[in-house]
Amino acid sequence: ETGRLIPREDYRLSTLNCGGEDFAVACMRANLRYGKNQRREDVKSHHYIISFDPRDGPDNGLTVDRAQALGEKFCAEHFPGHQALVCTHPDGHNHSGNIHVHIVINSLRIEEVPFLPYMDRPADTKAGCKHRCTDAALRYFKSEVMEMCHREGLYQIDLLNGSKNRVTDREYWAQKKGQAALDKQNAPMIADGITPRQTKFETNKEKLRQTIRAALSAATSFEDFSSLLLREGVAVKESRGRLSYLTPDRTKPITARKLGDDFDRAAVFAVLEQNAARAAEKPAAIPEYPRHGKTGIQPTKVPQTAPKQDGVQRLVDIEQKMAEGKGRGYERWATMHNLKQMAATLNVYQEYGFTSPEQLEAAVDTAYQEMRQTSGKLKTLETKLQGKKELQQQVLAYAKTKPARDGLKAQKSEKARAAYRQANESDFIIAEAAARYFKAHGITKLPARKALQAEIEQLVSKKSGLYNTYHEQKQRYAELQTVKRNIDQILRREEPHRRKEQSHER
């Protein structure tokens, strides 16, 4: 307002490992104590953001307080020994409605911590050393966020396998500024009652994505794909197994990585193979007359597998509610509610393509069996994942005791070995517990830590897909079950009327 920042009205703020002091003061004291972060170019802090789906609030009961508690727990588990600031906002700067948590940690570690899966150096656990944000660490944090969302019953996406449309921070702000400028330009025309020609601003990268998708929908080979793009002035180039796209207004091509996973070589060639197979199955038609009308690439419509609607609610048993003591106002509301839900029930019934109540009942049974089958797969996968994580904990604990075990081997006499074991008793207790675990599970050769973490991430990604499939199947089963109950209730109400009509006819 008037060029000044406006403080947020709703937020949660807490600190960890600061000893009751202000976060900045506590960090400066620690930096002075260890003689770190004194130069201007030193990385003094790391900033992580956990952003939740906007639907988690209304659908899954996520509140700002609950998100703050999740953020504090995540910070304590994955950034132990670091002074931290945890802050939760109910909304972002773009008013998307997503609750998100900011975690800011001092890059310096003030306590010695256990060996965590993303760590690969002894210094990563020691006090007075600094946090390293590596690619392995980021992948580990992403997998842990996915696990947290699954555990808490929240919406989630696969954070480990990229994005179909990758929008960089620069492109995001370019779109925001362009949209604001376009809205300002269109404001006088809208005030005069004139409909603007363009209301949505698109970045050059977004226009390129649309051009590529259009060419890809019609091409059956890479040569066709390349020629269709050339007609639009876009040159596609393959180099070292990667694709890049050069537009007329640029001298440097845009790599597929900056556009999204849908535009890399593997995805493009997969679509081209599907198009070629579809074209081979379809017999070539001999046109008797020249075609007239629209020409060009027409988008393929995806077959609808489920109706698009906000959901059907159960009908209210008005007679029962009135017998319980409800008033006339409730009766009027319930009558209107039932009329709306009857229409919604009939709409869903028709959109699914049912022709009889028996078909609906069979669909309910099928949906239930599919949901149970996916649930079984999910439980099996969770058990396997839990076993891998338990093994990882034992491997990391055993690796942490390596200096102590090596030190024992260096002792020359039995007396020196006994004294050494007593001085490092805790390390040997951990090592022996891990050794018993390995023996009990028949593990003779320890797996490599990086390979084990990659296997865990792969299982987490697979679990994410099954989790989302189960969520969709559960919603579909609940919807079909509600439709069936409503139709059964409608049929029960109509049964006395049908009997009365049959008696009059007789």
NORKARA-V425933 format. One record per run of one state. SS is the DSSP state (2 for helix, 1 for strand, 0 for the rest). FROM is the first residue (numbers start at 0). TO is the last residue. If there is no record, write none. Layout:
# NORKARA-V425933
<<SS	FROM	TO> <SS	FROM	TO>>
This chain:
# NORKARA-V425933
<<0	0	9> <1	10	15> <0	16	21> <2	22	33> <0	34	43> <1	44	50> <0	51	53> <2	54	59> <0	60	62> <2	63	77> <0	78	80> <1	81	88> <0	89	98> <1	99	108> <0	109	120> <2	121	124> <0	125	128> <1	129	129> <0	130	133> <2	134	150> <0	151	167> <2	168	190> <0	191	202> <2	203	217> <0	218	220> <2	221	230> <0	231	233> <1	234	238> <0	239	240> <1	241	245> <0	246	252> <1	253	254> <2	255	258> <0	259	259> <2	260	262> <0	263	263> <2	264	280> <0	281	316> <2	317	322> <0	323	326> <2	327	350> <0	351	355> <2	356	399> <0	400	400> <2	401	409> <0	410	412> <2	413	422> <0	423	423> <2	424	439> <0	440	447> <2	448	504> <0	505	505>>
